[in-house]
Amino acid sequence: MARPARFRRTRCRRDRLVDRPCRQRDNGRDARRGFAVERDRLQGLHWECFVCGPENPRGLRLNIRLVGDQVETEFIPTADLQGPPGVVHSGIVAGVLDEVMSQLIYARLVPAVTRKIEVTYRRPMRVGVPYRITATIAGENSRIVAARAEARDPAGVQVARARGIFAPLDEERAARFLGQEEGISAGAGGASRSGETAAGDGGAAEG
């Protein structure tokens, strides 16, 4: 399992979301710090993640790559992910969009949890069709990070898009969320108290 990233404060305006993500000095280090990188695959937190984990036998195993200031991946839905015949279930679409946003935030900034995600479904996502999924950071302040994601078909037509709000975690909150603090049971995390869901672990409800 990859070691957690070290947490650093970003120097941003505290009173509003900035238009561009704050830049952190990398001092020659890989901008993907905190990730295990295997053939340009971003892998955060754990290897059994349903969407990106390469060791989850029932997962999507998406190869999410950091390219400049965004992440991207190819998603070819299989028949076991459909809702209506031949159409990918909306919850799967939302989960994929949530995942790429959270992976980008983790790669460029710090680990975070999903606070809110809003998905617009513009066209049906079809089984067996390769889709390009991308995410960018829309803005941030001291409390939240905003991100955008979209899915496009081979013709470049947008089939779905999402906006997400994520809450960065410091080391103490991350340990609490993951149930690693003494006296906190595994899985409880603190989500029941705050209403937060794990970033990339399906922060969107079934559509």
MDTraj code that builds the backbone (N, CA, C; nanometers):
import mdtraj as md
import numpy as np

residues = "MET ALA ARG PRO ALA ARG PHE ARG ARG THR ARG CYS ARG ARG ASP ARG LEU VAL ASP ARG PRO CYS ARG GLN ARG ASP ASN GLY ARG ASP ALA ARG ARG GLY PHE ALA VAL GLU ARG ASP ARG LEU GLN GLY LEU HIS TRP GLU CYS PHE VAL CYS GLY PRO GLU ASN PRO ARG GLY LEU ARG LEU ASN ILE ARG LEU VAL GLY ASP GLN VAL GLU THR GLU PHE ILE PRO THR ALA ASP LEU GLN GLY PRO PRO GLY VAL VAL HIS SER GLY ILE VAL ALA GLY VAL LEU ASP GLU VAL MET SER GLN LEU ILE TYR ALA ARG LEU VAL PRO ALA VAL THR ARG LYS ILE GLU VAL THR TYR ARG ARG PRO MET ARG VAL GLY VAL PRO TYR ARG ILE THR ALA THR ILE ALA GLY GLU ASN SER ARG ILE VAL ALA ALA ARG ALA GLU ALA ARG ASP PRO ALA GLY VAL GLN VAL ALA ARG ALA ARG GLY ILE PHE ALA PRO LEU ASP GLU GLU ARG ALA ALA ARG PHE LEU GLY GLN GLU GLU GLY ILE SER ALA GLY ALA GLY GLY ALA SER ARG SER GLY GLU THR ALA ALA GLY ASP GLY GLY ALA ALA GLU GLY".split()
xyz = np.array([
    [0.0852, -0.1195, 0.0000],
    [0.0000, 0.0000, 0.0000],
    [0.0880, 0.1234, 0.0000],
    [0.0505, 0.2218, -0.0775],
    [0.1291, 0.3442, -0.0851],
    [0.1264, 0.4192, 0.0472],
    [0.2394, 0.4798, 0.0827],
    [0.2439, 0.5596, 0.2047],
    [0.1672, 0.6891, 0.1833],
    [0.0975, 0.7381, 0.2861],
    [0.0208, 0.8620, 0.2712],
    [0.1116, 0.9788, 0.2387],
    [0.0557, 1.0760, 0.1667],
    [0.1316, 1.1961, 0.1357],
    [0.1521, 1.2791, 0.2616],
    [0.2612, 1.3543, 0.2650],
    [0.2786, 1.4518, 0.3725],
    [0.1874, 1.5700, 0.3451],
    [0.1327, 1.6256, 0.4489],
    [0.0354, 1.7325, 0.4342],
    [0.1038, 1.8673, 0.4495],
    [0.0698, 1.9600, 0.3598],
    [0.1203, 2.0958, 0.3694],
    [0.0068, 2.1925, 0.3410],
    [0.0106, 2.3055, 0.4095],
    [-0.0909, 2.4072, 0.3857],
    [-0.0641, 2.4756, 0.2524],
    [-0.1698, 2.5027, 0.1793],
    [-0.1559, 2.5805, 0.0575],
    [-0.1782, 2.7267, 0.0899],
    [-0.1019, 2.8132, 0.0259],
    [-0.1124, 2.9557, 0.0531],
    [-0.2133, 3.0169, -0.0430],
    [-0.3383, 3.0158, -0.0027],
    [-0.4475, 3.0618, -0.0871],
    [-0.5266, 3.1684, -0.0145],
    [-0.6056, 3.2416, -0.0900],
    [-0.6974, 3.3351, -0.0291],
    [-0.7984, 3.2577, 0.0537],
    [-0.8218, 3.2991, 0.1772],
    [-0.9106, 3.2260, 0.2665],
    [-1.0562, 3.2659, 0.2491],
    [-1.0814, 3.3794, 0.1837],
    [-1.2172, 3.4312, 0.1798],
    [-1.2922, 3.3952, 0.0528],
    [-1.2265, 3.3307, -0.0417],
    [-1.2970, 3.2974, -0.1649],
    [-1.2211, 3.1866, -0.2369],
    [-1.2889, 3.1254, -0.3325],
    [-1.2212, 3.0289, -0.4173],
    [-1.1382, 3.1041, -0.5191],
    [-1.0148, 3.0628, -0.5389],
    [-0.9327, 3.1272, -0.6401],
    [-0.9610, 3.0636, -0.7752],
    [-0.9325, 3.1373, -0.8813],
    [-0.9621, 3.0886, -1.0153],
    [-0.8693, 2.9764, -1.0576],
    [-0.7474, 2.9781, -1.0061],
    [-0.6510, 2.8762, -1.0433],
    [-0.6012, 2.8066, -0.9181],
    [-0.5639, 2.6792, -0.9300],
    [-0.5117, 2.6097, -0.8124],
    [-0.3804, 2.6708, -0.7678],
    [-0.3595, 2.6741, -0.6368],
    [-0.2333, 2.7249, -0.5840],
    [-0.1212, 2.6291, -0.6212],
    [-0.0066, 2.6840, -0.6496],
    [0.1093, 2.6022, -0.6851],
    [0.1916, 2.5750, -0.5606],
    [0.2319, 2.4525, -0.5457],
    [0.3225, 2.4186, -0.4371],
    [0.4610, 2.3951, -0.4960],
    [0.5638, 2.4375, -0.4243],
    [0.6986, 2.4131, -0.4699],
    [0.7327, 2.2667, -0.4503],
    [0.7764, 2.2028, -0.5579],
    [0.8054, 2.0603, -0.5506],
    [0.9512, 2.0330, -0.5153],
    [1.0384, 2.1374, -0.5256],
    [1.1795, 2.1208, -0.4919],
    [1.2407, 2.0008, -0.5627],
    [1.2017, 1.9835, -0.6896],
    [1.2587, 1.8761, -0.7684],
    [1.1942, 1.7419, -0.7466],
    [1.0969, 1.7341, -0.6586],
    [1.0321, 1.6059, -0.6319],
    [0.9158, 1.5841, -0.7270],
    [0.8780, 1.4589, -0.7417],
    [0.7664, 1.4241, -0.8283],
    [0.6394, 1.4897, -0.7767],
    [0.5652, 1.5585, -0.8669],
    [0.4399, 1.6236, -0.8273],
    [0.3371, 1.5213, -0.7820],
    [0.3586, 1.3940, -0.8134],
    [0.2636, 1.2907, -0.7749],
    [0.2999, 1.2308, -0.6400],
    [0.3659, 1.3089, -0.5541],
    [0.4090, 1.2572, -0.4244],
    [0.2884, 1.2017, -0.3482],
    [0.3144, 1.0956, -0.2718],
    [0.2058, 1.0340, -0.1988],
    [0.1389, 0.9226, -0.2761],
    [0.1819, 0.8990, -0.4001],
    [0.1244, 0.7945, -0.4822],
    [0.2305, 0.6914, -0.5166],
    [0.1882, 0.5674, -0.5309],
    [0.2724, 0.4700, -0.5967],
    [0.2466, 0.4849, -0.7460],
    [0.3513, 0.4991, -0.8248],
    [0.3345, 0.5225, -0.9680],
    [0.3829, 0.3995, -1.0423],
    [0.2958, 0.3387, -1.1173],
    [0.3302, 0.2202, -1.1933],
    [0.2819, 0.2406, -1.3357],
    [0.3778, 0.2634, -1.4274],
    [0.3420, 0.2908, -1.5665],
    [0.2459, 0.4090, -1.5757],
    [0.2800, 0.5145, -1.5027],
    [0.2013, 0.6380, -1.5016],
    [0.0647, 0.6217, -1.4371],
    [0.0436, 0.5148, -1.3643],
    [-0.0836, 0.4974, -1.2934],
    [-0.0767, 0.5688, -1.1592],
    [-0.1800, 0.6499, -1.1298],
    [-0.1905, 0.7104, -0.9978],
    [-0.2638, 0.6137, -0.9072],
    [-0.2067, 0.5878, -0.7920],
    [-0.2699, 0.4958, -0.6982],
    [-0.2617, 0.5550, -0.5598],
    [-0.3726, 0.6061, -0.5101],
    [-0.3732, 0.6675, -0.3782],
    [-0.4384, 0.5781, -0.2744],
    [-0.4072, 0.6035, -0.1506],
    [-0.4704, 0.5447, -0.0331],
    [-0.4634, 0.3928, -0.0270],
    [-0.5244, 0.3201, -0.1180],
    [-0.5198, 0.1746, -0.1072],
    [-0.5390, 0.1107, -0.2441],
    [-0.4952, -0.0136, -0.2554],
    [-0.4929, -0.0838, -0.3835],
    [-0.6232, -0.1570, -0.4124],
    [-0.7185, -0.1551, -0.3187],
    [-0.8440, -0.2263, -0.3388],
    [-0.9594, -0.1330, -0.3728],
    [-0.9301, -0.0076, -0.4033],
    [-1.0353, 0.0875, -0.4413],
    [-1.1188, 0.0307, -0.5556],
    [-1.2510, 0.0446, -0.5463],
    [-1.3392, -0.0124, -0.6484],
    [-1.3135, 0.0468, -0.7861],
    [-1.2846, 0.1757, -0.7937],
    [-1.2695, 0.2390, -0.9248],
    [-1.1274, 0.2275, -0.9785],
    [-1.0266, 0.2536, -0.8944],
    [-0.8897, 0.2603, -0.9463],
    [-0.7976, 0.1501, -0.8972],
    [-0.8378, 0.0733, -0.7974],
    [-0.7476, -0.0246, -0.7383],
    [-0.7136, -0.1393, -0.8317],
    [-0.5856, -0.1624, -0.8610],
    [-0.5474, -0.2708, -0.9517],
    [-0.5620, -0.4092, -0.8913],
    [-0.5838, -0.4176, -0.7586],
    [-0.5955, -0.5481, -0.6946],
    [-0.7382, -0.5810, -0.6524],
    [-0.8346, -0.5036, -0.6988],
    [-0.9749, -0.5331, -0.6696],
    [-1.0313, -0.6182, -0.7833],
    [-1.0593, -0.7469, -0.7589],
    [-1.1027, -0.8348, -0.8679],
    [-1.2381, -0.7972, -0.9261],
    [-1.3193, -0.7238, -0.8513],
    [-1.4511, -0.6838, -0.9006],
    [-1.4566, -0.5356, -0.9383],
    [-1.3438, -0.4676, -0.9315],
    [-1.3416, -0.3240, -0.9557],
    [-1.3231, -0.2873, -1.1018],
    [-1.3228, -0.1568, -1.1272],
    [-1.3071, -0.1048, -1.2630],
    [-1.1607, -0.0987, -1.3049],
    [-1.0697, -0.0882, -1.2089],
    [-0.9249, -0.0874, -1.2331],
    [-0.8834, 0.0197, -1.3338],
    [-0.9355, 0.1371, -1.3208],
    [-0.9010, 0.2439, -1.4141],
    [-0.7562, 0.2878, -1.3955],
    [-0.6885, 0.3083, -1.5065],
    [-0.5519, 0.3592, -1.5057],
    [-0.5590, 0.5114, -1.5173],
    [-0.5581, 0.5797, -1.4040],
    [-0.5729, 0.7251, -1.4002],
    [-0.4345, 0.7882, -1.4034],
    [-0.4124, 0.8774, -1.5003],
    [-0.2806, 0.9363, -1.5224],
    [-0.2833, 1.0865, -1.4962],
    [-0.1757, 1.1366, -1.4412],
    [-0.1590, 1.2802, -1.4220],
    [-0.0912, 1.3372, -1.5451],
    [-0.1579, 1.4317, -1.6123],
    [-0.1050, 1.4943, -1.7340],
    [-0.1126, 1.6453, -1.7150],
    [-0.0009, 1.7064, -1.6819],
    [-0.0011, 1.8500, -1.6562],
    [-0.0844, 1.8828, -1.5337],
    [-0.1811, 1.9717, -1.5515],
    [-0.2668, 2.0141, -1.4405],
    [-0.3974, 1.9361, -1.4333],
    [-0.4096, 1.8266, -1.5070],
    [-0.5320, 1.7482, -1.5020],
    [-0.4983, 1.6004, -1.4951],
    [-0.6007, 1.5194, -1.4672],
    [-0.5863, 1.3748, -1.4783],
    [-0.6776, 1.3262, -1.5889],
    [-0.6438, 1.2112, -1.6434],
    [-0.7268, 1.1529, -1.7483],
    [-0.7194, 1.0014, -1.7406],
    [-0.8204, 0.9374, -1.7953],
    [-0.8235, 0.7923, -1.8024],
    [-0.9173, 0.7509, -1.9143],
    [-0.9040, 0.6275, -1.9590],
    [-0.9982, 0.5705, -2.0554],
    [-1.0874, 0.4718, -1.9818],
    [-1.2147, 0.4795, -2.0083],
    [-1.3126, 0.3926, -1.9431],
    [-1.3934, 0.3224, -2.0504],
    [-1.3826, 0.1896, -2.0549],
    [-1.4616, 0.1090, -2.1484],
    [-1.5594, 0.0270, -2.0648],
    [-1.6835, 0.0706, -2.0514],
    [-1.7796, 0.0016, -1.9650],
    [-1.8117, -0.1392, -2.0151],
    [-1.8256, -0.2305, -1.9226],
    [-1.8628, -0.3678, -1.9549],
    [-2.0105, -0.3916, -1.9233],
    [-2.0621, -0.5036, -1.9718],
    [-2.2059, -0.5302, -1.9620],
    [-2.2548, -0.5417, -1.8182],
    [-2.1669, -0.5795, -1.7262],
    [-2.2097, -0.5941, -1.5867],
    [-2.2291, -0.4598, -1.5170],
    [-2.2024, -0.3497, -1.5861],
    [-2.2188, -0.2163, -1.5289],
    [-2.3419, -0.1448, -1.5822],
    [-2.4242, -0.2147, -1.6580],
    [-2.5389, -0.1492, -1.7201],
    [-2.6579, -0.1378, -1.6258],
    [-2.7397, -0.0365, -1.6529],
    [-2.8695, -0.0208, -1.5886],
    [-2.9719, -0.0680, -1.6904],
    [-3.0262, 0.0244, -1.7729],
    [-3.1061, -0.0189, -1.8874],
    [-3.0173, -0.0981, -1.9841],
    [-3.0749, -0.1825, -2.0672],
    [-2.9946, -0.2641, -2.1590],
    [-2.9005, -0.1789, -2.2450],
    [-2.7722, -0.2095, -2.2367],
    [-2.6734, -0.1409, -2.3186],
    [-2.6301, -0.0055, -2.2683],
    [-2.6899, 0.0421, -2.1598],
    [-2.6597, 0.1756, -2.1064],
    [-2.5976, 0.1612, -1.9671],
    [-2.4884, 0.2311, -1.9441],
    [-2.4185, 0.2232, -1.8159],
    [-2.5032, 0.2867, -1.7057],
    [-2.5068, 0.2219, -1.5910],
    [-2.5828, 0.2735, -1.4768],
    [-2.5300, 0.4107, -1.4367],
    [-2.6196, 0.5008, -1.4047],
    [-2.5807, 0.6381, -1.3708],
    [-2.4913, 0.6448, -1.2477],
    [-2.5100, 0.5519, -1.1545],
    [-2.4253, 0.5502, -1.0358],
    [-2.2802, 0.5183, -1.0679],
    [-2.2585, 0.4330, -1.1677],
    [-2.1227, 0.4024, -1.2113],
    [-2.0587, 0.5254, -1.2742],
    [-2.1341, 0.5950, -1.3577],
    [-2.0835, 0.7174, -1.4211],
    [-2.0433, 0.8189, -1.3140],
    [-2.1301, 0.8383, -1.2154],
    [-2.1008, 0.9328, -1.1076],
    [-1.9769, 0.8908, -1.0293],
    [-1.9636, 0.7615, -1.0033],
    [-1.8483, 0.7131, -0.9287],
    [-1.7170, 0.7364, -1.0012],
    [-1.7181, 0.7165, -1.1328],
    [-1.5970, 0.7392, -1.2121],
    [-1.5592, 0.8870, -1.2118],
    [-1.6575, 0.9752, -1.2303],
    [-1.6296, 1.1188, -1.2296],
    [-1.5798, 1.1642, -1.0921],
    [-1.6400, 1.1110, -0.9868],
    [-1.5954, 1.1418, -0.8509],
    [-1.4505, 1.0985, -0.8306],
    [-1.4177, 0.9809, -0.8789],
    [-1.2833, 0.9265, -0.8594],
    [-1.1754, 1.0111, -0.9261],
    [-1.1982, 1.0513, -1.0514],
    [-1.0928, 1.1278, -1.1189],
    [-1.0717, 1.2637, -1.0521],
    [-1.1790, 1.3243, -1.0018],
    [-1.1630, 1.4517, -0.9312],
    [-1.0830, 1.4331, -0.8029],
    [-1.1164, 1.3316, -0.7260],
    [-1.0467, 1.3107, -0.5988],
    [-0.9015, 1.2704, -0.6203],
    [-0.8749, 1.1912, -0.7240],
    [-0.7365, 1.1531, -0.7531],
    [-0.6531, 1.2746, -0.7908],
    [-0.7127, 1.3670, -0.8670],
    [-0.6403, 1.4883, -0.9043],
    [-0.6071, 1.5723, -0.7815],
    [-0.7044, 1.5889, -0.6933],
    [-0.6810, 1.6683, -0.5726],
    [-0.5728, 1.6041, -0.4864],
    [-0.5765, 1.4728, -0.4736],
    [-0.4762, 1.4021, -0.3948],
    [-0.3381, 1.4156, -0.4584],
    [-0.3314, 1.4094, -0.5911],
    [-0.2026, 1.4167, -0.6598],
    [-0.1422, 1.5562, -0.6543],
    [-0.2259, 1.6581, -0.6706],
    [-0.1749, 1.7951, -0.6789],
    [-0.1723, 1.8672, -0.5444],
    [-0.2583, 1.8278, -0.4525],
    [-0.2696, 1.9009, -0.3264],
    [-0.2551, 1.8068, -0.2082],
    [-0.3676, 1.7616, -0.1507],
    [-0.3662, 1.6742, -0.0337],
    [-0.4832, 1.5770, -0.0447],
    [-0.4835, 1.4682, 0.0335],
    [-0.6012, 1.3827, 0.0392],
    [-0.7236, 1.4622, 0.0835],
    [-0.8392, 1.4243, 0.0333],
    [-0.9625, 1.4967, 0.0648],
    [-1.0791, 1.4001, 0.0626],
    [-1.1901, 1.4425, 0.1214],
    [-1.3130, 1.3644, 0.1165],
    [-1.4171, 1.4409, 0.0366],
    [-1.5044, 1.3667, -0.0291],
    [-1.6101, 1.4271, -0.1091],
    [-1.7173, 1.4851, -0.0185],
    [-1.7466, 1.6122, -0.0351],
    [-1.8551, 1.6761, 0.0388],
    [-1.9814, 1.6846, -0.0455],
    [-1.9653, 1.7110, -0.1744],
    [-2.0808, 1.7261, -0.2625],
    [-2.0372, 1.6990, -0.4056],
    [-2.1225, 1.6320, -0.4805],
    [-2.0973, 1.6117, -0.6221],
    [-2.2281, 1.6291, -0.6972],
    [-2.2224, 1.7023, -0.8065],
    [-2.3404, 1.7267, -0.8901],
    [-2.3086, 1.6791, -1.0312],
    [-2.3868, 1.5853, -1.0805],
    [-2.3615, 1.5247, -1.2111],
    [-2.4720, 1.5627, -1.3087],
    [-2.4316, 1.6005, -1.4286],
    [-2.5257, 1.6257, -1.5381],
    [-2.5052, 1.5177, -1.6431],
    [-2.6097, 1.4408, -1.6684],
    [-2.6038, 1.3343, -1.7685],
    [-2.6599, 1.3893, -1.8996],
    [-2.5759, 1.4036, -1.9995],
    [-2.6179, 1.4672, -2.1238],
    [-2.6592, 1.3660, -2.2298],
    [-2.5936, 1.2519, -2.2328],
    [-2.6256, 1.1447, -2.3273],
    [-2.6027, 1.0107, -2.2583],
    [-2.6652, 0.9044, -2.3060],
    [-2.6394, 0.7734, -2.2465],
    [-2.4938, 0.7318, -2.2682],
    [-2.4349, 0.6739, -2.1664],
    [-2.3030, 0.6132, -2.1815],
    [-2.3245, 0.4671, -2.2184],
    [-2.2671, 0.4252, -2.3302],
    [-2.2946, 0.2931, -2.3860],
    [-2.1912, 0.1889, -2.3435],
    [-2.2380, 0.0680, -2.3244],
    [-2.1497, -0.0445, -2.2943],
    [-2.0580, -0.0706, -2.4135],
    [-1.9309, -0.0950, -2.3862],
    [-1.8358, -0.1317, -2.4900],
    [-1.7711, -0.0168, -2.5641],
    [-1.8102, 0.1056, -2.5347],
    [-1.7551, 0.2231, -2.6024],
    [-1.6443, 0.2839, -2.5161],
    [-1.5286, 0.3181, -2.5745],
    [-1.4224, 0.3806, -2.4953],
    [-1.4497, 0.5289, -2.4717],
    [-1.4479, 0.5695, -2.3465],
    [-1.4728, 0.7097, -2.3110],
    [-1.3472, 0.7697, -2.2485],
    [-1.3242, 0.8950, -2.2799],
    [-1.2119, 0.9685, -2.2195],
    [-1.2658, 1.0492, -2.1024],
    [-1.2115, 1.0234, -1.9852],
    [-1.2555, 1.0897, -1.8625],
    [-1.1437, 1.1824, -1.8159],
    [-1.1758, 1.3081, -1.7894],
    [-1.0756, 1.4042, -1.7434],
    [-1.1281, 1.4821, -1.6236],
    [-1.0355, 1.5394, -1.5473],
    [-1.0727, 1.6233, -1.4330],
    [-0.9733, 1.7371, -1.4191],
    [-1.0231, 1.8528, -1.3769],
    [-0.9406, 1.9705, -1.3510],
    [-0.9838, 2.0337, -1.2192],
    [-0.8923, 2.1057, -1.1564],
    [-0.9252, 2.1791, -1.0344],
    [-0.9838, 2.3136, -1.0727],
    [-1.1005, 2.3457, -1.0169],
    [-1.1700, 2.4698, -1.0506],
    [-1.1333, 2.5836, -0.9569],
    [-1.0955, 2.5545, -0.8338],
    [-1.0599, 2.6585, -0.7373],
    [-1.0454, 2.5993, -0.5988],
    [-0.9941, 2.6777, -0.5062],
    [-0.9743, 2.6285, -0.3703],
    [-0.9615, 2.7452, -0.2744],
    [-0.9917, 2.7172, -0.1475],
    [-0.9602, 2.8085, -0.0384],
    [-0.9100, 2.7250, 0.0782],
    [-0.9074, 2.7802, 0.1967],
    [-0.8504, 2.7080, 0.3100],
    [-0.9374, 2.5926, 0.3575],
    [-1.0621, 2.5875, 0.3156],
    [-1.1560, 2.4870, 0.3664],
    [-1.1971, 2.3831, 0.2631],
    [-1.2061, 2.4208, 0.1366],
    [-1.2563, 2.3288, 0.0348],
    [-1.1768, 2.3420, -0.0941],
    [-1.1886, 2.2387, -0.1767],
    [-1.1345, 2.2407, -0.3123],
    [-1.2487, 2.2070, -0.4070],
    [-1.2628, 2.2836, -0.5140],
    [-1.3653, 2.2582, -0.6152],
    [-1.2992, 2.1986, -0.7389],
    [-1.3658, 2.1009, -0.7992],
    [-1.3110, 2.0360, -0.9182],
    [-1.4213, 2.0109, -1.0199],
    [-1.3798, 1.9898, -1.1448],
    [-1.4718, 1.9561, -1.2532],
    [-1.4225, 1.8293, -1.3219],
    [-1.5170, 1.7523, -1.3739],
    [-1.4815, 1.6330, -1.4500],
    [-1.5803, 1.6164, -1.5643],
    [-1.5383, 1.5450, -1.6667],
    [-1.6273, 1.5189, -1.7791],
    [-1.5907, 1.3874, -1.8454],
    [-1.6877, 1.3323, -1.9182],
    [-1.6685, 1.2112, -1.9967],
    [-1.7065, 1.2416, -2.1407],
    [-1.6188, 1.2052, -2.2342],
    [-1.6450, 1.2288, -2.3762],
    [-1.6310, 1.0990, -2.4541],
    [-1.7148, 1.0845, -2.5574],
    [-1.7109, 0.9650, -2.6413],
    [-1.6004, 0.9785, -2.7462],
    [-1.5785, 0.8756, -2.8303],
    [-1.4701, 0.8821, -2.9290],
    [-1.4818, 0.9984, -3.0273],
    [-1.6026, 1.0509, -3.0480],
    [-1.6214, 1.1655, -3.1370],
    [-1.5984, 1.2985, -3.0660],
    [-1.5672, 1.2935, -2.9367],
    [-1.5444, 1.4156, -2.8609],
    [-1.6696, 1.4769, -2.8026],
    [-1.7806, 1.4070, -2.8113],
    [-1.9075, 1.4576, -2.7588],
    [-1.9143, 1.4319, -2.6085],
    [-1.9481, 1.5334, -2.5334],
    [-1.9597, 1.5191, -2.3885],
    [-2.0868, 1.4417, -2.3539],
    [-2.0711, 1.3330, -2.2783],
    [-2.1869, 1.2534, -2.2384],
    [-2.2254, 1.2778, -2.0926],
    [-2.1310, 1.3244, -2.0116],
    [-2.1607, 1.3545, -1.8710],
    [-2.0553, 1.4504, -1.8176],
    [-2.0966, 1.5313, -1.7217],
    [-2.0021, 1.6210, -1.6550],
    [-2.0395, 1.6303, -1.5077],
    [-1.9442, 1.6722, -1.4266],
    [-1.9680, 1.6809, -1.2824],
    [-1.8898, 1.7965, -1.2232],
    [-1.9441, 1.8502, -1.1163],
    [-1.8743, 1.9462, -1.0309],
    [-1.8718, 1.8876, -0.8905],
    [-1.7588, 1.8971, -0.8258],
    [-1.7464, 1.8403, -0.6924],
    [-1.6843, 1.9374, -0.5949],
    [-1.7246, 1.9254, -0.4682],
    [-1.6653, 2.0013, -0.3589],
    [-1.6002, 1.9005, -0.2646],
    [-1.4740, 1.9227, -0.2333],
    [-1.3971, 1.8289, -0.1528],
    [-1.3364, 1.9005, -0.0326],
    [-1.3320, 1.8302, 0.0805],
    [-1.2746, 1.8852, 0.2031],
    [-1.1379, 1.8221, 0.2274],
    [-1.0306, 1.9019, 0.2256],
    [-0.8971, 1.8473, 0.2519],
    [-0.8878, 1.7890, 0.3929],
    [-0.8049, 1.6865, 0.4071],
    [-0.7836, 1.6213, 0.5359],
    [-0.6418, 1.6469, 0.5844],
    [-0.6281, 1.6890, 0.7102],
    [-0.4960, 1.6894, 0.7699],
    [-0.4691, 1.5489, 0.8245],
    [-0.3522, 1.5292, 0.8826],
    [-0.3144, 1.3942, 0.9262],
    [-0.4095, 1.3391, 1.0321],
    [-0.4518, 1.4233, 1.1251],
    [-0.5402, 1.3771, 1.2322],
    [-0.6759, 1.3360, 1.1772],
    [-0.7338, 1.4191, 1.0909],
    [-0.8648, 1.3866, 1.0342],
    [-0.8567, 1.2663, 0.9418],
    [-0.7463, 1.2532, 0.8689],
    [-0.7307, 1.1367, 0.7821],
    [-0.7260, 1.0088, 0.8638],
    [-0.6515, 1.0094, 0.9747],
    [-0.6440, 0.8916, 1.0602],
    [-0.7801, 0.8592, 1.1198],
    [-0.8538, 0.9622, 1.1602],
    [-0.9868, 0.9413, 1.2165],
    [-1.0812, 0.8840, 1.1114],
    [-1.0757, 0.9394, 0.9910],
    [-1.1644, 0.8935, 0.8846],
    [-1.1379, 0.7474, 0.8496],
    [-1.0108, 0.7083, 0.8488],
    [-0.9738, 0.5720, 0.8124],
    [-0.9812, 0.4754, 0.9295],
    [-1.0253, 0.5248, 1.0466],
    [-1.0397, 0.4375, 1.1614],
    [-0.9084, 0.3933, 1.2204],
    [-0.8048, 0.4752, 1.2072],
    [-0.6721, 0.4377, 1.2552],
    [-0.6364, 0.5022, 1.3879],
    [-0.7269, 0.5822, 1.4439],
    [-0.7021, 0.6392, 1.5753],
    [-0.7487, 0.5422, 1.6829],
    [-0.6831, 0.5440, 1.7961],
    [-0.7206, 0.4570, 1.9077],
    [-0.8622, 0.4903, 1.9523],
    [-0.9436, 0.3871, 1.9651],
    [-1.0800, 0.4069, 2.0110],
    [-1.1791, 0.4327, 1.8998],
    [-1.1315, 0.4365, 1.7757],
    [-1.2228, 0.4563, 1.6625],
    [-1.2268, 0.3274, 1.5836],
    [-1.3440, 0.2705, 1.5674],
    [-1.3557, 0.1426, 1.4999],
    [-1.3348, 0.1607, 1.3512],
    [-1.2783, 0.0580, 1.2866],
    [-1.2546, 0.0630, 1.1429],
    [-1.3862, 0.0799, 1.0701],
    [-1.3845, 0.1706, 0.9738],
    [-1.5036, 0.1930, 0.8928],
    [-1.5893, 0.3056, 0.9432],
    [-1.5767, 0.3415, 1.0731],
    [-1.6591, 0.4505, 1.1246],
    [-1.6061, 0.5835, 1.0773],
    [-1.4763, 0.6000, 1.0862],
    [-1.4074, 0.7139, 1.0283],
    [-1.4486, 0.8469, 1.0840],
    [-1.5736, 0.8763, 1.0984],
    [-1.6184, 1.0111, 1.1267],
    [-1.7175, 1.0544, 1.0222],
    [-1.7432, 0.9676, 0.9235],
    [-1.8352, 1.0034, 0.8168],
    [-1.9761, 1.0221, 0.8698],
    [-2.0142, 0.9412, 0.9715],
    [-2.1498, 0.9523, 1.0230],
    [-2.1724, 1.0848, 1.0943],
    [-2.0638, 1.1440, 1.1473],
    [-2.0766, 1.2714, 1.2164],
    [-2.0763, 1.3887, 1.1197],
    [-1.9973, 1.3787, 1.0130],
    [-1.9801, 1.4938, 0.9255],
    [-2.0590, 1.4842, 0.7966],
    [-2.1069, 1.3645, 0.7627],
    [-2.1775, 1.3469, 0.6369],
    [-2.0839, 1.3362, 0.5186],
    [-1.9531, 1.3187, 0.5464],
    [-1.8566, 1.3117, 0.4388],
    [-1.8474, 1.1687, 0.3887],
    [-1.8126, 1.1544, 0.2611],
    [-1.7884, 1.0237, 0.2036],
    [-1.6464, 1.0193, 0.1538],
    [-1.5891, 0.8993, 0.1506],
    [-1.4501, 0.8885, 0.1088],
    [-1.4345, 0.9365, -0.0335],
    [-1.3335, 1.0174, -0.0562],
    [-1.3100, 1.0686, -0.1904],
    [-1.2838, 0.9532, -0.2842],
    [-1.3616, 0.9471, -0.3913],
    [-1.3442, 0.8418, -0.4873],
    [-1.4169, 0.7151, -0.4526],
    [-1.4832, 0.7074, -0.3394],
    [-1.5528, 0.5861, -0.3000],
    [-1.7036, 0.6013, -0.3147],
    [-1.7458, 0.6699, -0.4192],
    [-1.8883, 0.6776, -0.4479],
    [-1.9587, 0.7840, -0.3701],
    [-1.9135, 0.9077, -0.3805],
    [-1.9771, 1.0167, -0.3093],
    [-2.1045, 1.0635, -0.3747],
    [-2.1536, 0.9921, -0.4749],
    [-2.2762, 1.0303, -0.5433],
    [-2.3786, 0.9199, -0.5283],
    [-2.5036, 0.9569, -0.5146],
    [-2.6096, 0.8582, -0.4987],
    [-2.6506, 0.8019, -0.6335],
    [-2.7135, 0.6888, -0.6291],
    [-2.7628, 0.6244, -0.7503],
    [-2.8638, 0.7144, -0.8192],
    [-2.8487, 0.7254, -0.9518],
    [-2.9374, 0.8139, -1.0267],
    [-3.0518, 0.7415, -1.0902],
])
top = md.Topology()
chain = top.add_chain()
for i, resn in enumerate(residues, 1):
    res = top.add_residue(resn, chain, resSeq=i)
    for name in ("N", "CA", "C"):
        top.add_atom(name, md.element.get_by_symbol(name[0]), res)
traj = md.Trajectory(xyz[None], top)
